[in-house]
Amino acid sequence: MINNIRVKGARVHNLKNIDVDIPLGKIVSIAGVSGSGKSSLALGVLYAEGSRRYLEALSTYTRRRITQHSKTKVDSIEHVPASLALNQRPNIPGIRSTFGTSSELLNSIRLLFSRCGKYTCPNGHILEESMNVARELPLKCDECGVEFYGLSAEEYSFNSDGACEKCSGTGIVRDVDVDSLIPDENLTLQEGAVKPWTMFGLSAMYHVAKEMGVRIDVPFKDLTDKEKDIIFHGESVTKEVVIPGNGKAFELNFTYRNAIESVRQALDKAQSEKGLSRINKYLKTQVCNECQGTRLNRKADSTLLNGLTISQVSKMSLEEVTIWISSTIKSLPAELQQIAIPIYEEFLDNANSLLELGLGYLTLDRPSSTLSTGELQRVQLARTVRNQTTGILYVLDEPSIGLHPANIDGLIKLVHKLNDDGNSIIVVDHDTRILRIADYLIEIGPSSGSDGGNIISQGSINDVMNDENSIIGPYISDDEDIIIREKITKDKLFDNGIIKLSTDKIHTVKELDLKIPKGRFNVVTGVSGSGKTTLILESLYPAIFNTINNEKLPDHIKSIDSSDIEKIYLIDSAPIGKNVRSTLATYSGVFTPIRKLYAKLDKSVEKGYTLKDFSYNTGSLRCPTCNGTGQINMDVQFLPDVEITCPDCDGLRFSDKCDEIKYNNYSIKDLMALTIDESIAVFTDEKKIFNKLKTLSDMGLGYLTLGEATPALSGGEAQRLKLSSQIDKKQDNSLFIFDEPTIGLHPKDVKKLIKIFDKLLQNNATIIVIEHDLDLIKNADYIIDMGPKGGVEGGRIIAEGTLDDIIHNKESITAKYLK
């Protein structure tokens, strides 16, 4: 009998030609410090090869329509089952996505309304339930005799035929807020008085306004009504304007776009929440008065089922819908129950997984863009595993992300259920409670990058805890001390000032009054769905940001006292773009001084090379084969596209012409392959470069190479890279907000992160962290605990104060995990 997946010679990313046997039919945890190679083994080897082999069994026609993995860098891998993976970072939801659509719960609800609902005839009479819809026969009204057909499930969708015509199925109507277009009437047009004209592609618009008779050197408040009318409502006419630049003047044709039309056109082009965020400050958003926010047209929202319309059902939480749908089935006539029961059972299969993961508090109409990372990932997990398959290899990449310790129990239950169904489970995680449930644990290390990639310990949990080579062992056994910073005493907490926020009710968060001590390390915690994201990211952050920028406060903000905060930074784990040309060197800002250094070398001057030539994006020294991307895409007919490392530059982006220009025996091409830590030794005499590299190393990124593409960075790596530019600056009156910064971090790395926070605090910053990690919470000066539960039973601040205050608060669910 085959008991193990047998891997020999795995060399994906930094894996050092490792051999490992992984038990089948068991729960196997993979641990290791950040960048050690955990995900390389789990996703890059096991999942990639398992899914590739399964897809290879499909027809050529099918394979052409599926993105496939290239063959894994491994000598051999035996007995790997078909694989499914849960990624660490879910995709950013679209504007139209709701919890009901992303979880696919609404599919069952729509089908139930279509087949079993009480329809309203065109003359407004309500009919009884009928089998005619299922039989594809017309319905007939007994009162007026009119015949009509019932709706398909698709016609109850606000993303399709059921959408409200006025708001196109979004539930809201956005229009230009004219008051926001000119925030400072003391400015002239050429000083930027018209804010929308500062958007991309519109910077020359005030020149066009000048040709239309508007004075551009006079404060806006002193312009005539006619001039103001041109700015707000002027016609779209084409004018020839003179644009100065680089000591020259250019005559160009521009079509005038008035201030209001500029915003409307930008709104029409916005396809995502990110796109909308750029123009939201110029918009006023109102609930659609046609559909009253339901997103549906009247026809779709007129069918009744158990006394409710589909929009009324969508306003319920998942827990409430589950109870409602059960009573609905019982209320139907016997012949319709035969149709409804299979739909009901499919709904329950889906709902139960979501309920076990603690998402019962979410309403079906909740926009997905307002869900936290952890909530999004749990929706993805439930969608992935609800099929009740057997013999599958499930690879779960940090499933505990966003989960409060109280919610971990549901996750553990689900993992055991998957295993009991006859599946093999691979869990990559840092949470010690998750690691402890494993039948077998593999630890990769000992360090990150080139110093990682080896198996340093493996076996049962007890084996690893007793292994002197193990790094995770002391954390699993609770032998490692985790409080590493000296906290502010309670009597001095508010000595530097207080940030105060007062809000109205929003989502499930009640009216709140929040106080945050300035210049301190503050942590906001609470069970999933208790309102942490809403309170901080949807309330406090926009309130302070808009105050700093003299913009209108969000409607639900009653008042904000920012205590003289002048700068606010939101440091989240979102990927750093998708551009393969962005590298760690360019994003961190260290590459420009490096290029300047190389351009000044005697050999460069002799060859006539300038700063521009040392750019892999546009310079003459970039690799001509891959044009500086380091990769080549090969389109092979009937097979998946193959992305390979450029054979001429070996992925280093520069051509061999660089080899004759060296600094300390390294060409600029050679540098792209060096890790941050290795690069530090090269530039010890170049203070500016050395300091930037040293900061990156101190941030725990020393194992990454200078040429590392930023889209490939993990959530935690992306977060620390974003922070690196701020770490050594004075931060008087600066506020940093972190959204779950321990994502992807080993307990050892959490200690490093706490030291980074301490450095910011020493530079007078204020820090607010949304977090579940108990180690980090215990190091906070001030803790705000929300709850007591998720959804409508949460949304309150139930405890606030020092660690000792929280521990002794009987209402706090977090308290028992901190003791």
N, C-alpha and C positions, 0 to 999 in steps of 0.2 A: 504493500500500500504506500502511495506517495504522501509524505507528511510535510515536505518542505518545498518552498521556492528556493532554487539553488542559483545564486549569483556568483559569477567568477570574473575577475578583472574589470570591475566597474570603474570607468574613468570620466564620468560626466562631471563637467565643471571642475571642482577641486578634489573630487574623490580620487584617492591614491591607489588605484588598481586593486580595489578591495574585493575580498571573497566573503560571502556571508550566506548562511542558511536561515530562511525566515519561515517559521512554522505556519502551515496552512490551517484554516479553520479556527484560528486563535485571534485574540486581540494583542497586537504587537505595537508598542510605543517606540518612537524614535526621538531621542533627546540629543541636546548638544547646544553649545553657545551659538549666538547669532553668526551666520556665515560659515558654520563648520561643515555643512554639506548635508544636513538632514533632508531638506526638500529635494536636493539633487538625487538622493537615494530613493526617496518615496515617490516623488513626481517624475524626476528626470530618468529614473531607471524602471521602477516597478510599474507605475501608472502608464508611462509612455510606451513601454514595451507590451504591457497587457492590452492596452487599447489598440495599438498598432496591429498586433497579431489578430485581434478580433476583426478589425476592419479589413484586413487582408483577405479574410474568408468571404467577404461580400463580393458582389459582382463588380466588374470594371465600371459599368454604368453608374452604380451607386457610389463607388469610391471617388469618382470624379467630382461629386457634389459634396464631399465631406473633407474638411481640413484634417489632414493626417500628420502624425509625427514621423520624422525621419528615423532611421534605424539608430538604436541607442548605442552609445560607445561602451560596449561591454564585450568581453571575450565570449561569454555564453550565459544564458539565463534559461533555466529549465523549470517547467511546471507552473508558469505564471498564468493565472486565470484572466478572463476578461475583466477589465478594470473600469471603475468610475471614480471621479475625483471631485472633491469639494475645494474650490480655490479659496485662498486667504482673503482676496479682495474682490467682492462682487462688483459687477459693472454698475456705473452710475445710472440710475433709473431715468427714463424719459419723462417728459412733461405729463403725459397721459397716464402713466402707470400708477396704479393704486395697489394696496395690499391685496384686494380681492382679485385683481387681474394678474399680478406677479405670482401669487400663490396658486392661481387657477381655480380658486374656490368659486368665483363668479360663473365659471363655465357650467357647473352643476346647477347653480341657482337659476341661471338664464334658461337652461333646458327644462327645468321644473316649471318655471312660469310659462314657457312656450307650450308644453304638453298638458299641464294640469290647471292652468289659471282660469279665472273667470274674466272673460273678455268684455270690453265695452264696445257696443256697436257704434257706427258713425253718428247715430242720433242720440247717443249718451245713455242707452239702456244697458244694464249689466246682465250678462247671460250666465247661465249655470255652467259648471265644468262639463266638458264633452270629449268623447273619444275622437271626434271628427278631425281635430288637428293632427293626431297621430296617424289617422287614416288618410290624411291629405284631402279631406272633404271640406266644403265650405260650411261655415257656421250660419245659422239663421236665427234672427231675433224674433221671439214670440210676440213682442209688443208691436213692432212696426213692420215686420216681415222682411227687412233688408237682409241680404246675404253677403257675407264677406269671408275672407280667409284669415285664419289665425296667423300669428307671427312666428317666424323661425327663431331659434336661439340667437342667431346673429343679429336679428332686428331688435334685441334687447341690449346690444352692446353700444356703449357711448364712443367706442373707437370705430364704429361701422355705421350700419343703417339706422341705429337707434339714437344717434347723436342729436342733441339740440342744435337747430340750425343757426341760432344767434351766436352761441359761444363755441360751436364746432366740437362739442363734447368735452370741454374743459371745465365747465361749471362756473367759470369766472370770465368777466369781460375786462380787458385791460385797455386803458386809454391814456392819452398823454396828460400828465399833470403840469399844466402851463406854469404854475407857480414855481416849479422846480427847474425850469429851463434857464432862468436868470437868477441864480442864488445871490449874486452881489451886483446890485445896480450901479455901484460906484465905479465898476470897471468899464473900460471901453471894449469895443468889439475886437480890436487887435490885441487887447490884454486877456481875451478869453471870456468875455461876459456871457456869451451864448455857450453854455456847457455842452450841449449835444454836438456842437461843431468841433469839440476836442476829441471826438471818437475817430477811429481809424478811417482815413479816406476823406475826412471832411475839414481838415485843418486849413484849407485854402478858401473855405466858403465865405469868410468875411471879405475877401477880395472881390468875390462876385457881388456881395451885398453892396460894396462900394460902387461898383459899376451900375447898380440899380438905384443909386441915389442916396445911400445910407452913409452917414459920416462914421468913420471907424475910429476916430481919435477923440471922440466925445463920450463922456460917461453915459451909459445906457439911460439913466434916469433923466438926462437932459435932452434926449432925442425927441423929435416931434412924434405925434400920434401916427402920422403917415409912415415915418421911418420904422416905428415899432411894428406897424401892420405888415410892412415888407418882411421884417425879420420873422414874424410869426406866421403870416399867411401869404407871402409873396409867391407868384406863379413860377412854375418850373420852366424857366427860359434859359437858353444857352448864351453865355457871354464870353468874350475874349478878355482874359485878364493877364496882367503882368505879375509873375511870381519871382521875387528876388531869391538868389541862392548862390553860395560860393563866389560872391563878388560879381555874379552875372545876373541878367534878368531874362526870364523865359516867358514867352507869350504862349498861353495855353487856352484851350476852350474848356469851360466848365459849365455844367448844367446846375442851375441854382436849386438848392434844396432848403426850404425854410426850416425853422427850428422844430416845428411840430411834425412836419413830414419826415424830417431826419430820424426822429424817434420811431414813427410809425413804420418806416421802411426797415429799420433795424429790428423792430418787433416781428415783422413778417418773416424775416430771415432767421430768427432765433429758433433752433430746433431742439434745444436741451435746456435744463435748469441752469447749466453753466452759462449758456448764451444769454438767457434771460437775466441772470444776475448782473450783467454788464449794463443793462438799461433799466433795471427795476427802479432806480432812483428817479427816473423821469416819468414813471408810470403811477397811475392810481388804479388800484385793483378793486373791483366791485363784484359781488355775487351776481351772476346772470339773472336778470329779472324775468326772463322768459321761462327758464327751467328751475329757478330758485336754488341753483347750485347742484342739482341732481345730475347734470350732464346729459340727461335724456330728453327726447322729444315727448310730446303729450301722448302720442299713440303708444309708445313703448312703456310709458309710466302710468297707463290707465288700467292695465291688467291687475286683478286682485288675486292673491293666493293667501288663504287663511286670514283674510281681512286686511292684508297689507300690499302695497305696491313694491316693486323691486327696489326703488330708491329708498323706501322706508326700511327694507331689510338690510340694505347696504350701510345704513347708518348704525346698525347694531354691531356690537363687538362679536368676535368669533364665538365666544362662550354663549352669548345670547342667541346667535343664529343657530347654533347647534341644538339648543333647547327648542327654538321655534320650528325648525325643520322637522324635528321628531314629532311634535304635536300636529304639524301640517299633514304629514303622511297619514296619521290616524284619522284625520278629519275628512279625507278624500273618499269618494265612492269606491267600492271594492274593485271595479274594473280598472279604474285609474290607478289604484294602489299597485297593480301589477306593473304599470309603467314607471311609477314613482319610486318604488323600493330599490331597483338597481341604481337609479340616479342618487338616491339617498345614501346607499352603501358606498358609492364612489366618493360622495362628499365626505362621509365619515372617515374613510381611509385617509383622505387628504387632511381633514381637520384634526384627527387624533394625533398625527405627527407634530402638527403645529402647536397643539395644546400641550403635548408633552415637553415641547421646547419652550414653554412659558410665553406663548404669543397670543393667548386667549383674550387679552385685553385690547387688541387692535381691532378697530372697526374696518369693515370691508372697503369703505370709501376713503380711508386714510391715504393721502398721496405718498407714493413710495419715496419721493425725494425728501420727505420729512422723517423717514425711518433712520435709525442709527446703523452703523456698520454691522454691529452684532445682530440686529434684527434682520437686516438684509441677508446676512449669511445664514441665519437659521431658516429663513424662507427658502433659500437655495438648498440647504441641507434637506429639508422636508420634501422638497420637490424631487430631489435626487434619489431619496431612499424609499419613497412610499410604495414602490412597485412590488415589494415583498418578493424579490428575486432570491435565488439561492446559488451558491457557487461563484459569487462575484467577489472580486478584490476591491474593497472600498478604501480609498485613500483620503483621509480627512486631514486637511492642512490647517492646523490651529483652530479646531472647532469651538474652543472656549472663548474666542474673541468676542468681547462685548457682553460676556455673561457674568452676572453677579454670582458670588459663591452659592447663593440660594438657588440659582437657576442651573448650576452645574449638575444637580441631582437628575434633572430631566434629561440632560444630555447623556449622562452615564447610562441611564435606563435605555435610551434609544440605541446607544452603541452596543449594549448587551443584547438588545432585541435583534439588531442586525446580525450579530454573531450567532445567536440562537437559531436564526433562520438558515444557518449553514453557510454563512459568508465569512471571508477572511477580512480582518480589519487592520489597517495601518493608520496609526494616529501620530501625527507630528504635532507636538505641543510642548509648552513649558509649564503649564499648570500642574503642580505636583499631585493634586487630587485626580486629575485625568491620568497621569502617568502611573499612579498606584493601582489602577484597575487592570493593567496589562498582565497578560500571561507571560509575556516575554518582552524585555526592554533592550534596545540597541542604542548605545551612546556613541555619537560621532565627535571627534575632536582631534587633539586636545584644545586647539584654538580655532581661529577663523582663517578664511582664505587659504593661502599656501601653507599655513601652519595647521590646517585642519584636514579633513578628508580621510581620517583613519578611524577605525573602530577601536575605541579605548576601553569599552566595557560592554558586556552583553550577558544575558541570562535572566533569571527570575528577578523580581523586585528585591528580594533579600540578597541575592547574589550581588546585585549592583550596589546596594547600600553598604555591603561589607567589602567592596572592592576599593582598595587604596587609590587606584588610578581614576576612579570615577569622580567627575566634577559635580554631577547632579545628585549623587548619593546623599551627601549631607543635607541637601535641601529636602529630599524626599523623607528623610528620617527626622527632620526638624532640628538638626544639630547646629545649623548655621545661624549666626546672629544676623538679623536683617535691619535693625535700627542703627543707622550709621551716621546720622547728622544730629547736631545739637539744635533742638527746637526752641523757639521763642517761648518764654514763660507767659502764662495766662495774663498776668497783670500788664504786660507790655504789648499784647497782640495788636491793639489799635492805636499805638503811639504814632504811626506814620500817616494815619488818616483812614477813612472808611469810604468804600464804594457802596452806594445805596441804589437799589432798583426796586420799583414798584410796578407790578403788572396786573392786567386783567386776565380773565380766564382765556386759555388758548389750548386747543386739543384737549388733553386730559389734565392739564396743569391748572390748578385753581388760582384764584387771586393770591399773589405772593408779595411779601416784602423781604428782600434779600439784602444782607450786609456782608461785605467782603473786606477783611483787613488789608490795607495797602502795604506793599513791600513785603508780603509774606507768601509762604508756600501753602496754597489752598487746594483742597481736593473736594470734588463733588461726586458723591457716590449714591448708591441705591439700587434696588432690584431693576431688572430690565423692564422698560416701559413706565418707570416711575416719574419720568419727566426731566431727566438730566439734560438731554440734548435740547429739548424745547427751552428749558430755562436758560442755558448758557449760549448755545449756538443760534437759537431763534429769537432770543430776547436780549440778554446782556450784551452779546457781541454787536448785533446791529444797532442797539441803543447807543453804545459808546462810540462805535464807528461813525454813525450819523451825527452824533454830537460833535465829534472832532471835525467832521467835514461840513458842518453847518447845514445838514440835511434834515428832512422831516423824519420824526421818530416813527417806528412801526405803530400801527393803530392800537395794538394791545398794550403798549407801554404807557403807563400812567405818569411815571416820573423817573428820572435818572440823575444821580449825583455822581459824576465820574471822578471826583476828588482830584481834579487837575490832570487826569491822564491825557497825554498828548499823542501817544502812539499805541496802536493795538495790533497785535500779530496773532493770526490764527494758524497754528502749526498742526496740520492733520496728516493722515497717512495716505492721502490720495496720491496716485502715481504722478510722477513728474513728466507729464506729457507723453506723447507717443512718437516723438521725432527721434529716429535712430541716430541722427547727427548730434544729439545732445549727449554729452558724456559728463562724468563726474568732474573732469578737469575744467570743462567750459562752464558748467552750472555753478561750481564753487567759486569761480572767478580767478582761479590760480593759473589758468592757461594763458591769459593775456600777458601777465608779467613774464611768464616763461617764454612766450613768443617774442616779446620785446628784448629779452636777454639774448636769444639766439640771433635775432636780427642785427644786434650790435656787435656780434663776434667778427673778428677780422676776416675770417673766411667768407662770411656772409656779405660783408662790405665789398670784398674783392670780387665776388660773384654777382654783385648787384642785387642781392636779395633784400627785400624789405619786410616789414611786419606782415603785410598781406600774404606774402609767399608762404609763411609758416602756418597758414590756416588750412585745415583739412577739408573745409567746406568750399573755399573758392581759390585757394592759393595754387601757385604753379608746382609746389612740391607735394601736393596730394597725389594719392595713387590714381593713375588714369584708368585702371581696370574697374575699380569699384566706385570711383569718384568720391573717395573719402568716407564711404559708409562702412568699410571693412567687411562687407558682405555682398554676395552675388545671389540673385534669385534665378533659378533655372526652371524654365517652364517645360516640363516633360509631358508630352501628350499621353493621355490615359493614366497618368500617375500624378500624385500630388506634387504641387510645386516644392522644389527642394531649395532650401536656403543654406548656402554653404559659406564658409569663411573664404574671403578672397585669397586665391592661391599666390598672388603676386606680392601682397603686403602682409599676409598672414593675419589679417584682421586689424592691423595697426594703423591703417588709414593713410599712411604716407608712402611715397615712392622711395626707391633706393638712392635717389639723388641726395637724400638727407644724410646719408652715411658719411659724407665727407665733411660735414659740419657738426662738430661735437663740443659739448661742454662737460668737463670732468669725465671724458671717455664715453659719454652717452649722446647719441643723436636724439632729435625730438621724436623720431620714430621709436627709438628704444624706450623712451620715457613712457609711451602709451602702454607698455607691457609691465611696467614697474608698479608695485603696490604703493599706497601712500607712505607706509612705513619705510619702504626701500627708497622712495624718492627723497625723504627727509635727509638722508645721508649725502645725497648728491648736491643739495642746495644749502649746505650749512653756512656758506658765505654770502648768501643772498637773503637778507633779512625778511623782505616782504614775502618772498615765495616760501621761505622756511616757516614763517609764522602761520601762513594760511594752511600749509601741510600739517603743521603740528596741531592746529585746531581740529582739523579733520580726524587726525589720529586720536586726539583726546575725546572726540565724539564717538569713539568706538568704530570708526570706519577705516582704520589703518590697513585692513586686509583687502580692501577693494583696490583695483587698478585705476590709474588715471584715465585709461581709455574705456572704463566701464560705461556702457550705455545706460543713461538714467531711467528709461522705461523698464529696464530689467531689474531695478532695485526693488527690494521688498518694502512693505509698508513702513516698517520701523526704520530701515535705512533711508527711505525718502524723507521721513520726518526729521531725522537727525541731520541730514544734509541741508534741509531747509533752515534749520536752526543755526547751522554752522556760521552763517554770515553775521549773526548777531551776538555770538557768545562772548566776544572780547570787548564789546562796546559798552560805554556808560549807558545805563538804562533808566535814568531818572524819569519818572512819570511815564514809564512804558509798562504795558500789560501784555503778557503772553498767555494765550489760551491753547491748551493741548487737549486733543480729543484722543483718548486712549493711547498714550505714547508707549505703553509697554507691549503693544502688539508685536509679536515676533521676538520678544526679548526673553532670554534665559534669565533665571534669578540672579546670576552673576552679572549679567548686563544691566539688569534693573538697578543694581548698586551703582554702576557707572552713570546711568541716567540721573540718579538722585544727586550725584556729585556735580553733574552738569547743571542741574537746577540750582544747586547751592552756589555755583559760580555766577549764575544770573542774578541770584538774590544778593550776592556780595556787590554786584554792580547796580543795586537799588531797583531791580525789576520787581513787578508783582506777577505772581504765577497762579493760574487757575487750571487745574487738571481734572478732566472727566475720566474717572478710572474705577476699575473693579479690583485691581491687583492689591492684595492685602499688604504686601511688603511695602509698596509705595504709600499706601494710605497711612500706615503706621509711622511714616517719616514726615507727615504733614504737620504744619503749625496749626491749621484750622480746617475742620472737616464739616461738610454740609451733607447730611444724609437725607435722601428723598424717599418717599413711600407713602404708606407702609407697604403697598403692593404695587402692581402695574395697572395701567389703564385707569378706569374711573375710580378704582379704589386707591389710586396713588395721586401724584401731582401735588403733594404737600411737602414742606420742609418739616420732617418729624424730629430731627435732632441736629444741633450745630454746636460747635465748640472744639475743644482740644480732644485728643485721643481718649483721655480719661473721661471726659464728658460723654462721649459717644458710647463707650463701653458700659457706662452705668445708666444709660437710657433704656428703659424697659420696652419702649415702643419700636426701637431700632432693630431691624432684621440684620443689619450689617454687624451689629454689636457682638453677637454670639460667635462670629467668625474672627473677630479681632482679639478675643480673649486668649 
